[in-house]
């Protein structure tokens, strides 16, 4: 797992850098829509150069002179700022598109709702007229109603007036039914638009946060995008530097090997050299033991006794 970890870091750095570069290039191309292809090529080459600069500064920091290091540091900071601006443009454009869709649907709903209000007023007028005319025609001998123009109470026994009121009552009932149907159709249309309003659903969390913090939705999304761009590209650069560090071989100073000396004679059964099969070799070993100043007299006696037993 330890061997694979540098590759995990490199993959993470590559994914964050690639996504940041993509959003930045697309965002900058939207800002300069008149030369979209040219801007995308320029921004893409600058994104690649930015990663190379970060690696060069880490790998060759000691070998690079001060002027070049200063220029590369300034260039790196400017490129990070450009990338962050491109990401901000991309995110703000996406938000603006969703916000415009939501506002368009809200205006459309408002127009339909205003039509519904007018139908509601008409329905109220028809209901009032039907009630008045029904009460006026309730008496079979005479008709009593309030004139709409003068506002005066009119009492008459005219059969012609009765037929006129009956005709108007019938027409009012028909119109009331039509207006009621129109209101139902508009209610269903408004409900369908609100249910299928994906833009409103996407902006739902932002609306909730705006209400929670008592801020406008534009302010909330602006702070949110600022937090993203301050984390996005700087994190990509840091991961690139860490990936370079992970793949750079570490040089360790070799430790000095100390010579170990075997001490014989301290144990009950000391480990002796291999038996000597000839007299010359035996005498040489015994002389070496006698001449060794590092051995005590007791150790020399133990080794001599051991040699004598083996020979």
N, C-alpha and C positions, 0 to 999 in steps of 0.2 A: 504493500500500500504506500510506503514511503517513497518508493521509486516512481510510482504513478502520480504522486501529488504534484510535481512540477508540470506534468501534462494537463492536470486538472486546472491549475492556475493559468496555463497558457490558453486553454480552451475558454475559460471564463473571460480572460482579457480579450481574446479574439471576438467572442460573442458580444460583449459590451461595446467594444470599439466599432465593430461592424454595424451594430444597430444605431449607435450614436452617429456614425458616418452617414448611414442611410437617411435617418431623419433630418440631419443637417443638410445634406445635399438636396433632398426634396424640398425642405423649407426654403433654402436659398434660391432654388429654381422658381419657387412661387413668388418670391420677392422680386426677382428679375425675370419676369415671364417673357419679356421681349427677346431675350437671348437664353432660352431655357437650356438647350443642349450644351452650349458653350460654358454656361455657368456650372452645369452638372459635371463636366469634364474638369474644369478648374477646381471646383470644390472637392472632387474625388481625389485628385492628385495632391491637394493640400492635406487632406485627411491622412493619406498614406505617408506623406512627408512628416507629418506630426508624430506618428508612431516611430518612424525612423529616428527622428531627432531625440525622442525620449530614450531610445535604446543607445544611441551614440553618446549621449550625455552620461549615461550610466557606465557604458563599457570603456569609454576613452576619456573619462574625466581628468585623470592625472596627466595624460599625454597631450591634451588639447590646451592651446594657449588661452590666456584670459579673455582676449578680445572675442575670439570665436565662441567661447563658452557664454560670454555675456550676450552676444547676438543670438545664439541658439536659445538661451533662456527667454529672452524677450520675444523671439519668434514663436516659441512654444506657448507662452502666455497669450499672445495675440491669436494664435490658431485655436486655442481652447475657447477664447472669447467668441471667435467667429462661429465655431461649432455650436457653442451654447446659444448664440443668436439664431442660428439656423434651426436648432431644435425648438426654440421658443416660437419661431415663426411657423414651424410645422404644427406644433400643438395648438397655438392660438388660431391658426386657420381651420383646423379640425373642429375646435370648439365653436368658432364663429359659424361654420357651416351648420352644425347641429342646432345652434342657437337660432339661426335664421329660419330653419325649418320649423322649429317650435313656435317662433313668433308668427310665422305665416299661418300655421294651423290655428293658433290662438285667435288671430284676426279673422280667419274664415269662420271659426266658431262664433266669434262676436257678431259677425254679419248675420249669420243664421239665427242667432239668439235675438237680434233686433227684429228680424222678421217675425219670430215667434211672439215677441212682445206686442207687435202690431196685431197679430192674429188674436192674441189674448184680449186686446182692447175691443176688437170687433166682436169677439164672442161675448164679452160682457155686455156690449150694446144690444146684440141680438137677444140675449137672455132677458134684458130689461124690457125690450120691446115685446117679446113674447108674453112676459108676465103681465104687462099693461094691457095688451090687446085681449088676452085670455080673460082678464077680469072685466074688461069693457063688454065683451061678448057673452058674459055669464048670464046677464039679465035678458030674457027673450023679448021683452016688450020695449025696452029702451037701451040706448048705448051711452055710456058715460066714460070719457077718457080725457087725458090731458094733452092739449095740442102742443106739438114739439116746437113750433115756431113762436107762438104767443105765450105758451106756458099756462094758459087758462084752461079751466075745467069745462069741457064741452059735453052737453047732454042732448041727445037726439034720438028720434024714433025712426029715422030714415032707413028704409030697407037697402037703399043703394049704398049708404054709408056702411051698413053692416056687411054687405058683400065686399066692399073695398077693404074693410078691416080684416075680414076672413081671408081674402086673397093675400094681404100683406102678412098676416100671421102665418099662412102656409109657406110663403116665400122666406120668411124669417127663420122658420124651422129648418127649411132646406139649407139656407145659408149657414145656420148654426151647425148643422151636421158637417157641412163642407169645411168650415173653419176648424171644427174640432178634429177632423181627419188631418187637415194640414198641420195643426199643432202636433199631433201624434207623429206624423212623418218627420217633422223637424226635430222632435225629441229623439227619435231613433237615429237620425243622421248625426246629431251632436254626440250621442252616446257612442256610435260607431267610430266617429273621428277621434274621440278621446281614448277609446280602447285601442285603436290602431296607431296611436301617436307614439312611434318609437323614440322620436327625439325627446318628447316629454319624459319618457321612462328613463332615457339615458341621463337627462338633466335632473332627474328626481333627487339623487343624493346631494347634488350641488344646491338645489333649492332648499333641501332640508338643512344643510350646513349654513346657507345664507340666512335662513330664518333663525337658526340656533345662535349664530354670532351677531345677529342684527346687522348684517352687511349685505351689500348687493352681490348678486351671483357673479358679476364680472370681477369684483374685488377678490372673491374667494378663489376663482379659477386662476387669477393672476398670481396670487401668492403660491398656489399649488404648483403652477408651472415654474415659478422662480426656484422653488425648492428642488424640483426635478432637475433643472439645468445645472444647479450648483452641485449636484451629486453625480450626474450622468457622465459627462466627459472627463472631469478630474478623476473619477473612479477608474475610468478606462486607462488613463495615463499611469496611475499608480499600479494597476494590475500589470501593465506592460513592463514597468520597472521591476516589479516583484518577479515576473516570469523570467526576465533577464538574470536576476539574482539567483533564481532557482536552478537555472541551467548553467550558470557559471561554476566551473569546478573549483572546489575549495582546496587551497594548498596548506598542508599540515607540515610543521617542522619535525623532522625525524628525531625521535628520542634516542639518547645514547644508551647503548647496551652495556650494562655492567657485567663484568666478568664474575662468574660465580665459582666459588671454591668449595670443593667437597671436603668435609671434615670427617675423618675416620677415627674410630676408637671410642666414640662417645656412647654408642649403642652397645647392647649386650652382644649382638651378632653383627658386627660391622661388615659392610660390603667391601670386599677386597678385590683388587685387580685379578684378572684371569690368571690361572695357574701358569707358572713358568716351567716349561718342560726340559730345559737344559740348564746346566750348571752356570754357564756364562750369564744367561739372562737372569737367573736367580740371584747371583752375586750383584749384578747391576741394580736390580730392584732394591735389594737390601741396602746397598750403598746410598741409593737415592733417598730412601726413607731416613737413613741416619743423617744425611746432609740437609734434610728439609728443616729449616729453622721455624717453620710455621706450626710444626707438630710438637706437642708436649712429650715429655719422656714417657708418660703413661701410654699415650697414643702410639709412640714408636714401639714400645714393648708389646702392645696388643697386636700391632701389625706384624712384628717379627714372629710372635707365637703362631699367628694365623698362617703365615707363610711356611713355617716349619711343619705345621700339621698337613698342609696341602702337598708338601714335597716329601 
